[in-house]
Every structure is written in C-alpha cells, then in structure tokens.
Amino acid sequence: MKDAAAGKRSQLTSKGRAMRERIIQAAADLMFQGGAQQTSLDEVKADAGASKSQLYHYFADKDELLKSVIEFQGRRVIDAEQPELGEIHSIVTLKRWRNKIVRLADAFGRIGGCPIGSLANELSAHDEILREALGLQLDEWARQIEHGLAKIKSNGNLSRDIDPRKLSLTFLTAIQGGLLLAKVSRSTHALEAALDQLIEFVEVQSPGQRQIGR
Amino acid sequence: MKDAAAGKRSQLTSKGRAMRERIIQAAADLMFQGGAQQTSLDEVKADAGASKSQLYHYFADKDELLKSVIEFQGRRVIDAEQPELGEIHSIVTLKRWRNKIVRLADAFGRIGGCPIGSLANELSAHDEILREALGLQLDEWARQIEHGLAKIKSNGNLSRDIDPRKLSLTFLTAIQGGLLLAKVSRSTHALEAALDQLIEFVEVQSPGQRQIGR
C-alpha cells in the first residue's frame, strides 16, 4: 500500500496535490470531531468539495485515507508544539514547552483530546497497517522529547541518574493520559498537574538545583 | 434517567437482576473488543442470550445501557487492581501495585487498552450524561491512588513537598497514557517506563532514602 501510494503521489500535479491534501484535512477534522469509524467517505467528500471519482482516484479505500490522516495528524500535533518542543535545552525551555502544550489542550483538547491519541485509541485494534502508522507518529513525538531532555542533560541540568529515553516516555504518557482526562473533565487540570509534577521532580534532582542548596 | 434506572433496579427479582447483569457484561465485553459505537444492541442481545423485550425492559435505549457499562467497567478496573491498590502505604506496596497494573496490562491491555479509558475516549464528546459518568469512575480511581499516597506520606516515606493529590493525577495520567501506548505498540514498555520513572522520583525524594545517604 505504501509504495503504491507514494508512487501515485509523485505523479500528481500541484492541483491534484492540493485536492488530495484538502481531502485528508477534511477527513482529519471530521474524524477529530466525530470519530474515525463514524465518519463516512460521503461526509469527507462533501466537506472537501470533492467528487466521488476524485476521492477514489487519490485513495483506494477508507483504510488508505485513514493512513494519510494518521500521518497528517501526527505531523500536525508535533508541528503545533514547535518551536518550543525543538528548543528544549534547559528547565526554563522545558517549562515553555509545558505551557505550549497546556495552551493547545485548552484551545483544542478539552473536547476532542489528542488528535493522534484519539485515532490511536480507536484504530489500533482495527488494522495492523494503521496500528504501525500510529506507532511511527508516537515514536517520533517521543524521540523529539527525548532529544530535548538529552540536551538538558548534556548541559548539566538533568541528574545523571535520569535516562532521557525513559523520561521522554513518561512525559508522553502523561500528555496522552492528561489529554484523555481533559476530554472527560473539560479541563486541563490533570494534564497540568501531571506535567508540573514531572517538571518538579526533574528540578529537585537537577544538579544545578543541588548546588544552590536544595 | 438515574432515578428511573435505580427505581427500576430495586424492583427486579434476582432472576431479573442476573439477566440485567448479563446484558451489561456482554455489552462491556463487546464494546471493549470492538468499540462502543460499533457495537449494536442486536449483538448485545445475541451475546447475552436476551430477547428484544428483555433488553428494552432493562434499558430504555443504548445510552442507558452505555451508562451501566461505564459503571461496570469502572468498578471492574478498580476491583482488578485490588487488593494491591487498597494496600498502598509504603514504597514497597506502591511497587506491588505497579506490578499488578503491568500484569493486568500485559494480560488485557495490549489489545484493548484501558476498559474505562477507551470508553472515555470514545464517548466523552458524544453525550453529557455519559461524560459525567466516565468522570466519576476516573475520579474514584484517582481518589484511591491518592489515599494510598497519603498513607505513604503519613508514614513518613513521601517527601513533605509532594502533594498526594497532584501525584495521584500524575500516576493516573501515566497509566492512561501508558495503556494507550500499550494498545499501539502491543507492549507494556512505555507503561512500565512511566511507572518506574515516577516511583524512582518518589524514592529519590523519600525522607527515608535521604537518611540513608541518597
């Protein structure tokens, strides 16, 4: 499926690419609001202003569209956290990223939760190819968090006992769980509590903090 | 809806209660496997061995059944963590609870994730009454974690700087996020990393640990 889709994409004209993107975006938005399985191709078609033949020209079936939506939402979530996510190198910049996540959750997550987490919850048991596509997006997110934490460590502000990989997974689970609780409670309270708790733990153990007597 | 349902329940014979429970359990299992919205009342009926009139005798509509399924799964998840969850009073018993969660996730969560978390993800945006029912179950779970953490603190093994409420929400988000990642990766790796990271943080800051020179 992957190679065929990539091959098809490279042959598209710029107009074709724009229509393809419009279909993916319409599907992503509908699915974020109403769930992936509840969203029909007819609704996607109508929202994107595409004809049936256009839709099937770009996507052989709903699973192929779903895979593109997963990639689109994964990129969208990680892009939305920039530049803060990519700039993590100290406790101060870690807190800036925390604030960005909470702002995004406050604006979008209190109803729909995490765009990629919600898809992951809904589709992981449904299809192996989609499950793998979801895993790739979540891995990339964890990798970018880990990269920032490793920079804090190499700058001497993260305890030597802390493994950036393990801590990145802890942050990612806290974000995913926090966004799920945001969806249930319509509040970012638990997300903020979890991120603040993690940052406090990191701070207390920070070599810099120890030097100034904590 | 709540009062009517409770009133109806109190009038049931023991045979009626057993049938009602059988319907709820069949619905819970089908929804855990295939999603709440994808599960039809016809499938529930068939799996429970109930007639259509029995089903509608106990539940006015699918939303009333969903509310009962939420309560059932919330109890089931919290009960499954016993006795370890209720016995938390020290770092050692906290670790025993961690092991129980990982064992449960390994047995059930790698395909379906968290029974209550999956419902929360699917239904929170769908209906206000269901969203509130989901919130009550997650609140009760957090409350029981908090209760254990408060006992660790009153036993002098949790840093005075740590708020058991805030830490309980951090654990709950890590569990929810960890179970979501378990569903995507078919592995408890991220769940274990997050729980271990949190327990390590708690241990490093434990007054007991400090006394013995860490």
Interface residues (C-beta under 8 A of the other chain):
Chain A: Q33 G35 Q37 Q38 I111 G112 G113 G117 S118 A120 N121 E122 S124 A125 R131 L134 G135 L138 A142 D161 R165 K166 L167 L169 T170 L172 T173 A174 I175 Q176 G177 G178 L180 L181 K183 V184 S185 R186 H189 A190 L191 A193 A194 D196 Q197 L198 E200 F201 V204 Q205
Chain B: Q33 G35 Q37 Q38 I111 G112 G113 G117 S118 A120 N121 E122 S124 A125 R131 L134 G135 L138 A142 D161 R165 K166 L167 L169 T170 L172 T173 A174 I175 Q176 G177 G178 L180 L181 K183 V184 S185 R186 H189 A190 L191 A193 A194 D196 Q197 L198 E200 F201 V204 Q205
